[in-house]
Amino acid sequence: MKNITVFILMLFLSGTSYSQENQSVEIEVEKDEYWWGGISSLGYQTPYDKNSNFSLNLYGDNKGNQAQPLLLSSNGRYIWSESPIEYGISNGKLTVSTTNGKIHYGTAGNNLKSAYDYVSEKYFPSNGKIPDELLFTHPQYNTWIELMYDQNEEDILRYAQSIIDNGYPPGVLMIDDNWQEDYGTWEFSARRFKDPKGMIKKLHGMGFKVMLWICPFVSSDSEVFRKLAAEGLLLLDAERTQEVLWANTKNKAAVIRWWNGASACLDLSNPKTKEWFKGRLDYLVNEYGVDGFKFDAGDAQFYKDDVISFEESTPNDHTQYFAEMGLYYPLNEYRASWKMAGLPLAQRLRDKGHNWEDLQKLIPDQMSQSVMGYAYTCPDMIGGGEYQSFLNSDTIDEELIVRSAQVHALMPMMQFSVAPWRVLSPENQEICLKMANLHEQFGPYILELARKASLTGEPIVKPMELAFPGCGYETIKDQFVLGSDIVVAPVMEKGVRSRKVVLPKGNWVDEMGKKYEGGKVIEINVPIERLPYFKRRK
């Protein structure tokens, strides 16, 4: 069917949705109208307006993070599709198309909140469940930066003990990549772990829950690969002639290039593959006492080269299949997701660099997650998650790590990896410790908001415009709202010791007890040890 172009030059009827198959929608962006959505890792580029000029295609490309076929407007307009969309703004017009399925578009109320409330209930309603409570109530610790590819029993226990010895509250401990020998062979390396069951028992005794890093890839020279290939549980190479059916391409596994080389990949469109994969994860839970899993990779880009799967699927479908595995395990984490909003999965921002430019992306990217319906979110690792940044101690910016910890402290989740006590001065390390304790102090409230999100779809943290719609806050990217009554305003520029804060109407009190009348912009002093936040007084 040919694409049908629909020109919409007026506001849609309030609360009404339109849909049509194989369509392209072109909308005149109104003056002072702003749009959000699509991809969380590009949140810092939003909101888009009439003067924006860009084009993005979600088919096979989630830009390393959560993606959602959703666009929302400050004027209450919305666009949704069950299929990947291509969208962009040029010459003041927003164009959205999909190669299959339907595009749903309309207006719900007259602001961002009314549009969000409508689409979250209609297209991705919450299911009443949340990820493991410990993810919200206590800081998380990831072994990646400290151990990199040398994950081993001795150093993991040493890292955990250092957390306790330095006064940090225990929480979730994530053992990252290379605890295993081969990808797909989900068993502790006997060379690096003499007693993995005993190690996990010790970690539990310290107060930690333990997660293991997992991916959908399978090392192509392993015994597990040969078994899975023989049983038809791997993605297969495309037959360019289209003359060979899936069942006749047995053992011709596709080899996919990713950041750790070239590997085969599980075909999770196949129920037997899901059963095998879940069986291996359950084995780790039952045999060793593992509490959950960090599900890495799964990006749509890995499935773009015409791979053959058991069920005919788009690249984005394969991302979704992998994400659905986490629903079996309340203690989970994802970086790449497709259409998983409203579900009890912990969603982390993609790795950020150890630089101020990337630090300034944390809030708008995190707010993009919220606007797309991902409520249970984490803003990467404190100080950045790219391990190369920490190989040379001379390039580590202590102030950056401190300010990063402050951004994390009142987010839904807070995750350390580089050890503050190793790389920071005693004074700066003490600030990070205070931020960890602050997060623990707010833990019960954050957990309350998570439970509310599981029932209503309301994000735990919100951009100013979503929390206070219609007040002209669309372009604020350096402060956010925890719940509905706490405005958080960290500093994200090097050497800055003061900043302006936009306070909505009402009466407010800051973290030091100072009272303010809202409806104005205030300027405050922010020494390096301070994280400013303001509670609305009843």
N, C-alpha and C positions, 0 to 999 in steps of 0.2 A: 504494500500500500504506500502510495506517495505521501511524503510528509505534508501536512497541512499547516499553514502558517496562520496563526490567530493574532490579530492586532488588538491589543487591549489598551485603549487610550484614556479610559476612565477608571475610577476606583471600582473594584469588584463589590458586589452586594455583600453586606455584612453577614458573616457566618455561612456563606454559600461556597461550595466547592464545585469546580467544573473539571471534567476529564474527557480526554479524547485520545484514541490510540495513534501511535506513530506521528506524533505532532511536534511542532516547534512553536514555542510561545514567545512573542515579542512584546515587551512591556515598556511603555514610556516611563522612565524614572522621573518622579516628580521633584520639584524644587524642595530642598531640605528633607528629602527622603533618603534613608540609609538602609543598606542591606547587609545581612550576615549569613554565614553558613558555608556548607560545602566540605572544607578540609580544615582540621584543627591546627595543623602546623603552619597554615598561612593566616591564622587569626590576626597576626600583627598587621596584616595588610587591610583588614576590615576595620570599620564598615566601609562598604563601597557606596559611592554616590553618583550623581548625574555626570560628574566630571571624570569618573574612573575610566580606565581603558585597559581591559585585560580579557583573557580567554583561558578557560580551564576545562579539562575533560576528565571526569572521574572514572571512565572506563579503563580498567587495568592500571590505575594510578591513584594511590591514596597518600602520596607524598610522605610516606614513612610514618603515618599516624592515623588517627581516627578519621573516617570519612562518612558523610551522610548526604543522601540525595535530597537536600533540604535547603531552601533559602527563605529568610524571614526579613520583613521590612518594618521600619519604625512607624509606618503608617498602617500596620495591621495586615499587610498583604503577605501571602505565603505561596510557596511552590514546593511540591513534593512529587517524587516518583519512586516506584519500587525498583526501578532499573537505574543504571549509571546514567548521569546526565552530563551534557556538555553545556557550559554556560559562560557568559561574559557580558561586559558592558562596552559599548562603543557608540559614540555620537548620542549619548544620553538615553540609549535604549538597552534594556536587559533582554538578552535572547537566551532561551533555554530549549534544548532539544534532547531527544533520546532515540536510539535506533530501534527500540522495541518497548512494548508496554505502554503505559499511560503517564501523562503529566497531569497532576491535580493542582489547580491554582484557584485562588479566591481571596477573600478578605474576611477576617474575623476581628471585629472591633476596629480600633483605630490606632493601636500602638504595638510595640514589640511584645509586651507581656500578653496581651489578648491573643495575638497570633500564635505565640509560643504555647499558651495554655490549650488552644484549640488543636494544634497539630500534635502535641505530645499525647493528648488523650485519644485522638483519632488514629494516628499512624504508628506511634511507638509507646503505648501505655506501659507504665511500670507494672511489675508482676508481684509486688509485695515483699520481695526478698532483697537483701543487701549482701555484698561481699563480707568476708570475715570481719567481725567487729574490731579486732586488733589493728587492722589496717588504718582505721580512723583514730583510735584512741591513743596510740603510741607512735613514736617515730619508727621508721623502717630503716634497715641497714642492709646494704648490698655489697657483696665482697668484690665486685668487679674492679674498681679503681685500685684497691690495695693489692689484689692478687692477680688480676688480669687472667691470662690463660694458664696460670699455675694454681688452680684450685686444688687444695690438698688439706687433709685432715688437721695436721699440726697448725698450719697458719690460720685456718678457719677458726679453730678453738682459741688461738691467740688473739685474733681480731675480736671475737665475741667477749673474751675476758677483758680486753682493753676497753670495750664499751662500758662494761660494768665498773672497772677500776677507775674510769674517768668520770663516773657519776651519771652517765646517760641512762635513761630508763630503757630496759629491754623491751623489744617488740618483735616484729617480724624480721627474720634474718634470711636473706636471699643468697643462696649459693649459685654463682653465675656459671657461665659457659666453661666447659672442659673439666667438669667433675667426672665425666664419662670418658671412655676410650674412643668411641666412634659415635657419630650422629646416628640416631636410630637404635643404637645399642644402649638402652637406658638401664645401665648397671654401673655402680661405682667402680672407678678404676682401681684395680687391686694394687697398682704401683703407688698410688697417691693416698689411698684410704685403707688403712690396716683394719679398722673396726668401725665402719660407717654407722652401724646400728648403735654402737656405744657412743660415737660422736654425737649423734642426734639425741640420744638419751641425756648426755651431758648438757647439750644446748637447751633442751627442755628444762633441765634442772636449774639453769641460769635464768629462766623466765622467757626464753625465746620460742616462737613458732618458726618452723623451718620450711622454706620453699626451695625447689630446685628449678634451674633453668631448663627449658624444653623447647624444641623446634620441630617443624614438620619434615625436616630433611633426613636423608639416610645416606651414610657414607657408601659410595658405590663399589668399594672393594671389600666390604664386610660380609660376614656370614649372614647377618640379618638381611642385608640387601638381597642376597641370592634366594633366601627363603621367601621374602615378600614379592620379589619379581616372579618367582615360580607360581605363587598363589594369586597373581594378578592384583596386588594391592597397591601398586605404584602408578603414578601418572606416566603416560606413555608418549613416545615420540609421535608426532603427527605424520600420517601417511599423505603425502602431498597429492597423490593421484585420487584420493578419496575412494579407492577401490577395496580397501582392506577394512573390515569391520573391527571394532574394539576387541571382540572375543578371539580374533585371529592374529592379534598383534602381541601375543603373550611373550613376556620376557624382554620386550623392547622398551625398556624404561627410559624416560626422558632424563637428560642430565641438565640441571639448572644451575646457572652461575649465581652465587650470592657472595656476601662479604667474607665468608670463610672458605671460598673455593668453588668447587663444582660437585654437586650431589644429586642423587635421586630424591624424589619427593613423594610423600604419602598421598594417595588419592582418597581424600576424606569425603568424596561424594559416594563412595562405596561403603555400605553398612558394615561389611566384613572388615574393612580397614579401620573404621571407627571402633569396632569391637576389639580388634587387635591393639590399637593405640591405648584405649581405655584400660585394657587388661594390663599393659605394661605400667601405666601410671598407678593403677590400683595395686600392683605388685610392690611398687616403691612405698606406697602408703602402708600396706599391710606388713611388708617384710622389715622395713627400716623405721617406720614411724614418721615418714615425711608428711608434712601437714598440707602442702599445696604446691602450686607450680607457677613459675614465671613463663608464660607462653610467648616466645619471641619469634620474629619473622612472620610468615603468613601474609606478607604484603602482596597486593594484587599484581604488582609488576612481575612477580616471579612466575605468573601463570599466563602471560600474554602470548607466548610463542606457540600458539595453536596446539597446546598439549591435549591429549586425548584422555578423557576421564570416564568413569563408569556411567555417570549421569552427565548429559550435555550441560555445560555450566559456563558462565562468564568468569573471567579472572576474579571479579569481585565476589562471586559466589564462593570461590575457594577460600578467600579471606574469611567469609562468614562461616564456612564449615569448620575452619580451624578455631575461630572464636567460640563457636558453640561447644567445643570440648571443655572450655573453662566452666561451663554451667554445672558440670558434675562436681566441681571443687570450689567451695566458698572462698578458700584462700587462693586467689588467682591474681595475675597481672597481665595486661595486654598493652602493646604499643600500637599495633595495627588492628583496626576493626572496620567493619562495614555493616551498617544498619543494625547495630547492637545496642542502641540507646534504650533506656528503660529496663535493661537487664542487669543482674547483679555481677558485673564484671568491673574490676579495678582497671582504669584506663590511664596510662602514663603518657606524658608528652614524650616525643622522640628526643634522642640525645642532643643536648645543647653543647656548644663550645664553651670553653673557659674564657669568656670575654664579655664585656659590658653590653655589646650589641645584642647578644643572645639572651643575656639576663633581662633586657628590656622587652623581650618577646614573651617571657613567661606569663605575665598577666593577660595580655590580649589572646595568646594561644589558649590559655586555660579558660578564658571566658568564651572563646569559640567552642570549646568542648561543651560548656554549659548550654549555650544557645542551641547546639545541635542535639541536646537531650542527654548527653553523657554526664551523669551526676556524680559518679564515684571516681574522682580524678586525682592525679598526682603530677606535680610539675617537674618531671625529670629528677636527676640526682643533684643534690646541693653542690654548687660550684661547677656543674657541668658533668655530662656523662661520657665525654670522649676521652678515653684513657691516655691518648697521646699528649694531651694537655698537661698531664701530671708527671711525665717522664723526667722532666728537668725542673728541679726544685727552684731554680732561679727565675722561672717564668710564672710561678704560682703567685697569684694576686690575693693576698690575705683579705683585703677589704672586700673584694668580689665574693669570696666565700661567705663572709659575714653577712653581707647584704642579701646574698642568695638564701641563706638560712632564714633571714627575716621574711623574705617573700614566702617561703614554705610554711612558716610557723602557723599561720592561720588559714592555710589551704586545707581541703579535706584530708590530704595525706601529706606526709613529710618524709623524705627519703635521703639518708646519708649514704655515701659510698667512700669518698676520700675521707680519711680519719682526721678530724679537726685537731686532735691532740698531737698528731704527727707533723702537720704542715703549718700550724698557726702558732703565733706567740701565745703565752699564757693568757694575756689579756683578751685577745681575739677568740681564743678557744673558749674562754669563759662566757663570751657573748653567745656563741653557738650553743653552749650548754643551756643557757637561759632560754634560748629559743626552743630547744627540745623540751624543756620543762614547761614552757608556755603552751606548746602544742598538747602536752599531756594534761595540763590544767583545763584546756578547752575541749579535751577529748570527749567528755560526756555530752557537751552541747553539740559538737560535730556529729557524734553518733545519733543524737536525737534528730538532727537535720537529715542524716542519711536515711533513717527510718521514715521520716516524713516524705522524703523523695521517693521511696519505694511505694508509697501509697498515692502520691499526688503528681509525681514527675517533676516537682519543683527542684531546680538545681541547688546544691549546697552553697556554692558561691556563684555570684551573678555579676555581670557588668552593671555599671551604674544605671544604664538606660533600661535594663530589664527589671531592676529592683525599684526604680523610680521613673516610670515611663512618662514621656511627655514633658520632661523638665529641661530638655536641651543637653542631655548628658551623653549623646551618641558617640562622641569622639574621645571620651575620657578613657585612656589606656593605662594609666599609672596608678589606679586605685580600684578596689573592688569591694563587694559587699558580701559578708559572711552571714548567711541567713537573710533576714530582712532588716536588721537593726544594728549591724556593726559594719562601719566603713573602715577599711584597712588601707593605709597609704604609705607603703614602704618607699625607701629611696633606692633608685636603680642607676645612679650616675656616679662615677668615680669622683671622690673628693667633695661631693655635695653635702652640705651640713644644714640646709634649710630647704623647705619646699612649700608650694601652695597646695591646699586641700579644698576640694569642693564639698561643702556640707549641705545636704538637702534641708528643706524647711523642717523646723522642729527644734527641740532642745537636745543637746549632745554633751557628753562628758568623755574626755580622753582617758587613756590608760593611767594617767597620773592624777586623775581626779579633777582636772580643770574643766570648767563648764563653758559651753559655747551656745550661742543662738545660731541656728542654721539659716538656710536660704541665702548663703553668701560664700565667698571664697576667703579663706583665712590663710595666713602665712605663719609657719611654725619652725622652730629650730629642731633639727634632727641630727644630733651627734651620732657617731657610729654605733653606739650601743643601743640606740632607740629604734623601736618599731612603733610608729604612731597608729593607734586605732581608736575609734570613737563609737561609743554606744549611745543609741537613742534613748533618752529618758522618757518614761511614760508620763 
